């Protein structure tokens, strides 16, 4: 029939689209992720790693699950504190500083198991590190600086591998937080409320590579442990049970506090003439200004100081005015070399008054210590002096020539440094600051 074929075709129409496919469940998505997505924010577990910036100090904290929490201490807590670079980790690249966030490896294979054992034994484990190369400034997009991000990524990786409660403190500026100064330690103590209960110092330890050995860049880690009042070990001693190595003799402020000062039979300075010009000679932070206020101000000497007057011509002008008015003058400057002192010898000749010199023999390392103590402690800094850069001490040593009578001085009085202060001041000054 003519229409038969048409009826047959109509009974079996061709599909106009492919049949729908049965989709398989995506097994790559973990159940925990899916559950977390649909869990209300109020019921989600907090992130195990948190970060905060306190002034110039970076503070991180890792809080793992309950199964990994350290044993609760029944007595005063014990603390195991560690430097970070060259103590817990080193670089894969072999470079001194990490090239990026992944450029790290354990300092020794025993490090992670040793830290985990400390945690299981009830120790509070923490990291305290100087990280002056880190910038805390945000970039143009408002993100953390690359140096800060790299540090946080490296520490986060360490925390996740250890899976123990762990805190980290990193000092980014040359202030009270920077080792050997105890600012980081005090922040840690305050964060954990250990200032109330105290810690078991006899069983606590700080481990670091800056130990004052011949090949070490400094002894700040050893000094930091002394400031915290806990024992000190190098990474080799702590992780590898190596014998202690010799330590290069370094500055110890306690040497200057071993015995109480005895009042001098006679004061170290006394007036010789009704009108005279006295100049100081000594490094920055050698104790010159303190000496003036203690011994010369009570004798009615007027002080001329270039830090205040800014230029030598202004100092000379003011000194001449005092001398012309019949007032003796002290020039409280460094006066390091012959040429500088010659200007003042000429002033004395012009005024027809004797000139005397007080030479402060304070060693350079002690001057740097005084500088750091003064800048960080308002109670020991009545003139609000700022921290002097290292170049100030280097410049003085480069120019320094010891004063002599041959220059025209009536006398040269040598003053060796001796700390003076009450018990609170002694405690502050006696700590390691450099």
Buried (B, 14 or more C-beta within 10 A) or exposed (E): EEEEEEEEEEEEEEEEEEEEEEEEEEEEEEEEEEEEEEEEEEEEEEEBBEBEEEEBBBBBBBBBEEEBEBEEBEEBBBBBBBBBBBBBBBBEBEEEEBEBBEBBEBBBEBBBEBBBEBBEEBBBBBBBBBBEEBEBEEEEEEEBBEBBBBBBBBBBBBBEEBBBBBBBBBBBBBBBBBBBBBBBBBBBBEBBEBEEEEBBBEBBBBBBBBBBBEEBEBBBBBBBBBBBEBBBBBBBBBBEEEEEBEBEEBBBBEEBBEEEEEEEEEEBBEBEEEBBBBBBBBBBBBBBBBBBEBBBEEEEBBBBBBEEBEEBEEBBEBBBEBBEEEEBBBBBBBBBBBEBBEBBBEBBEEBEBBBBBBBBBBEBEBBBBBBBBBBBBEEBEEEEBEEBEEEBBEBBEEBBEEBEEEBBBBEBBEBEBEBEBEEEBBEBBBBBBB
